[in-house]
Amino acid sequence: MKISIGANIFNGPWGGGNLFFKNFVSHFRSNGHDVINNLAENDIDIILLTDPRKESESSSFTHKDISKYLKYINPNTVVVHRINECDERKSTNGVNSFYVNANKVAHYTVFVSSWIRDIYKSFGMNVEKSKVILGGGDSKVFNQNDKPIWNGNEKLKIVTHHWSSNENKGFEIYQELDYLLGNELLELVEFTYIGNLPNSVNLKNTKIIKPIHGKNLSDELKKHHVYITASKNEPSGNHHIEAAQCGLPILYLDSGGIPEYCQGFGISYKKETLIEKIDEISKNYNHYFKELKKYPFSNNQLHSEYEELFEKLIKNHKTESNTKNFYFFHFFVNAQLQLKKLLNLSRNL
């Protein structure tokens, strides 16, 4: 099949969305499919709309471009809208209503969590033709190979990583942890932050590492024992998936879609229970480390679901088109017969 994905792909660390696009393209091309990121060809089977906002640097085309393509070039193309963005994610205004309107061009919708699906459902979007496909990480890169088990004697090494420096990534929590490292947790815990920090955030007791990706990131994560994410209203995210694949039990906020990826593989916490939950996860480290060997969210699962969905949608779309053509043909033939009868009748008169 020929797939057009509406995304520009960047090299190097560029956030979880960019990683999804990169892995998606690599998988489908390696499996014999043609993948492009434009609407310049007239035989596209599937268009995957990823971000309809024209001003988004990651977007290669919008819902308006798709509408023109369907109208003037190929009306038989199936459009799937993958939704991984909302106002709640970065405290914006107008994204939800814009996405509801842009979604009208789609034949089908994929949500990255039940949490974000429910947001759009409450906002008036028709989710009847939709599916939740949870994200995944690259298990060839992020895995438990050569991952040492914490012996319980050395300091508990906690880590997190974010490309974005948006305040909703949880810097209030990371600052609280940094403060505790200089006080109650001084002899017990180390904390490493990998990624970009806002200029307003100063972590005095934390090891800071600039953004890294791929094997370098995997190797660094494996040097630690526990992962923490303080992300608020994150629809899915990639950071906690990569950590889980590397065998790090997860401390996570009960916010957004993240619990759908982390339940059973770590412990939920609140700011006021942070010390208590760090203690709890350290005591139950071996249990969660063993559970993480069964962590299900990988690119293999993710891409299989997309491939199966695309093939099903194309097949159903062709069947619907053939049915419409069948009824139109019979309507046309019957109309011709009725017209012929009327002409004959008028001649006899």
N, C-alpha and C positions, 0 to 999 in steps of 0.2 A: 504494500500500500504506500501511497505518497502522503506524507504528513507535513503540514506547515505549522510550526510552533512560533507563536508571536513574541519571541524573546531575542534580545541581543545577549550574547554570552561573552563574559570577560575572563581573562586569564588571572590566575592568582587568587588570593582570598577575597571574596566579594559577597559573602553572606550565603545563607541557606538556599534562597531562591535561585541564585545563579548556579549553585551546585546541583540543584534539581534539574535545571535545564541542560547542563553539561552532561550529566549522567543519562538523562532521558535520550538525548540525541545519540550518544555513544551506543546505548543499548539497541535502539531501533535500527541504527545503521549497521551494527554488527550482526543483526538478525535479518539482513537483506532488504530492509525497508528504506525508502528514499525520504530523507528529512531535510526540509528547507526552512527558512525563517522569513519568507516573503510571500506575496500573492501574485507573483509575476508569471506563474505557469497555470495553464488552463485545465489540468487534469489532477488537481488535488483531491484526495479522498477524504481526508480529515484536516480540519483547521482547529488547532488548539489555541484558544484565546487565553492569554495569561495575565495581561494587564491592559485594560482598555484606555488607560490615561495617556494621552498624546505626549504629555510632558515627562513621562517616566523614561529614564534613560535605559531601562531594561526592556522596554516595549518596542517591538519592531513593526507592529501595526495595531490598529484599534478596531472596535466594533463597527465603526462607520466604514472603514476600509473593507471589512468583511461583508457588510451589507451591499456595498457596490459590487464586490466580487460575485456574490450570489445572484445579483440582479442582472449583471451585464456579461459575466464570463462563464460561470458554472453553477447553475441552480441545484445541481445534484450533490454538491459537497456537503458533508456533515460537519456541523460546528459544535465543538465541546468547549465549555467555559470552565476553566479551573479557577476556583476562588480561594485565595489565600491572603486576603486583605480585607480590612474593615476599619471603621473609625476608632473602634475600641483599641486597636493594636498600638497606635501611636498618638492617640488623643487628637485626631483630626476631625473635621466636620465636612460632610457632603460626600464622603467616599461611598457609604452604604447606598444612598439614594442614586448616586451615579452608576454604581454597579448593578443595581436593580434594573435601571433603564438599559444599560449596555447588555445585560443578560438576555434581553428580548430577541437578540439575533441568534442565540444558541438553540440547538435542538436538544442539548443535554448539558447537565451541570455536574461537575465534580467538586466536592468540598473536601478540605484537608482535615476536617474534624467535625464531629457532631456538634460541637460548641458553635462553630462559625455557621454551620447549616441552620441552626436554630435562631441565630441572630438574623439571618436573611429571611427566614420564614416569618419571624415576628415583624419584619420590615415590609412584608407584603409580597415577597418573591414566591413564585410558584415552584415548589421543590418536588412536585410529583415525578418529573423526569430528572432524577438526580441520584447521586450515590456518594457516600463517604469513602474515600480511599486514603487511608493513613499513609504518611510519608515513610521513607526508609533511608538508610545510609549504605555506603559502599563497603560491604563486608570484606572485600579484597584488601582494603586499606585499613578500615577500622574493625579490629577483631581482638581476640584475647591471646593471640600468639605472643609468646615471650612476656606475658603480663605476670609480674610477680604478685603473690598474695601478701597482703599486709600481715605482719607477724604479731601485731597487737602491742608491741613494746616500743617501737619508734613513734615519733610524732605522727598523728593522723594528717596526711597531706590532702587538702581539699583544693579543687581546681574548678574554674569555669572559663568559658570563652565566648566572646561576642564580636561580630564584625561591626554592628551598629552601636553607636554611642547614645541612642535615644534613651531618655530617662526611664521609659517603661521596661527597659532591660533589667532594671532592679538595682540601681546603684545605691539606693537607700539601704538595702539589705547588705550589699557588699561593703559599704562604709561601716555598718554596724558590726559586721564580722571583723573588719579591719581593727575597729576599736577594741573588740573582745580579745584579739590577738595580743594586744598590749596590756591586757588586764587578766580576766578570768581564764582565758585560754592560752596564756603566754607559754607555758611549758608543755602544752598538750597538742596544739594544732598549728599547721602551716597552711597558708592560703596563696594560691597563684592565680593571677588574672591574665588571660591571654586575649589580646584584641585591642580595640579602640576605647579610650576613656574620654568622657566629657572634660573640657578644660576646668570645670568647676569641681571635679572630683580629685581628691588627693588621698591616696591609700598609702599611709606611712609604714605599715607593718606587713604589706603585701608584696610578693614578688610580681613584677609586671613584665610581660613578654609581648612584644609587638605581634600583630596578626600573622599567623602562619597557617598553612593548609596542607592537605594531603598527608603523606607519610610523616612529614615533620610534625604535624599536629598530632597524629596518632601516637607517635613515639613519645611526645611530651605528655599527653594525657595518661599514658601507661605508667609514667613515673609517679603518678598520684594514686590515692586510694579511694576517695569519695568525690563525687561531682555535686556541685550545687548550681541550681538555676533559680534566679529570682525574677524571671521574666513575668510581666503582667499582661494578661489579655493576648497572649501569643496563640495564633490560630493552630500552628503545629510546631514549627521550628526544627532545626537540624542539630543544634548543639547538644542537646540531651540525648538524641539518638546516637550520635557518634560516641559519646561518653559511655552509654550503655553497651554499645557493641565492643568497646574496649574493656568492659568488665568493671566499670565503676558504679557502685550503688549510688542512687540519686536522691538528693534532698531537693524537693520542688514545692513551689507554692500551688495551692489549689486554685488555679486561675487559668482561664482560657482553655485551649485544647491540650495543653501539656499533660494533665493527669491521664488522658486517654493513652498516652505513650509510656507513662511512668508507673502507673499503679501496679503494685506487685513486685516492682524492681527497685524500690526505695521507700522513702518516708516523706509525707507531706508535713510542712512546717509553717509557722507564722513568725513574724519578727520577734514577738515576745516569747516564743518557745524555741528560739534558735539554739541556745545552749543545750536545752533539754533534748532536742531532736538530734543534735550532733552526738551527744552521749548515747542516745538510743541506737543510732545507726552504727556507731562504733562497736557497741555490744552485739549487734546482730549482723556484723559485717560478713561473716562466713556464710550465713544463710542467703543474703542477697547476692553475694558473689556467685554462689552455685545457681541461683535462680536466673542470673543474667546469661548463663550458658544457653538458656531457652528463649532469649529475647527475640521476638518474631519480626521486628520491623527492619527489613532490609530492602535494598533495591530490587532483588530478585522477586520478592513478593509484590512490591510496588509496580514494577514494569509488567509483570504477568497480568495484574489486574487491569492495567491500562490497555495492554494488547488485546486481552479478551473482550474488554468493553468496546474498543474501536471496531474489532471484527464484527461484533454483534450489531453495533449501530449501523455499520455500512450495509450489512445483510438486510436488516430491517428497513433501512431507508430505500434500498433497491426494491424490496418487496412492496412497500407502500407506493413507490413511483410506478411500478408495473401495474398495481391495482388501479391507481388513478388513471393511467393510460388506457387500461382495459375498459373502465367505465366510460371514459371520454370517447373511446373508439365506438362503443356501442351506442352512446348517446348521439354521436355524429351520424352513424349509419341509420339509426331510427329516425333522426331528423331528416335525412335525405329521403328515406322511404315515405315519410309523411308529406314532404314537399312534393314528391313525385305523384302521390295520390291526389293531392290538392290540384296539381296542374292538370292531371287527367280528368278530374271532376269538372274543372272549369272549361276544358275543351268540349266535354260532352254537353255542357249547358249551352 
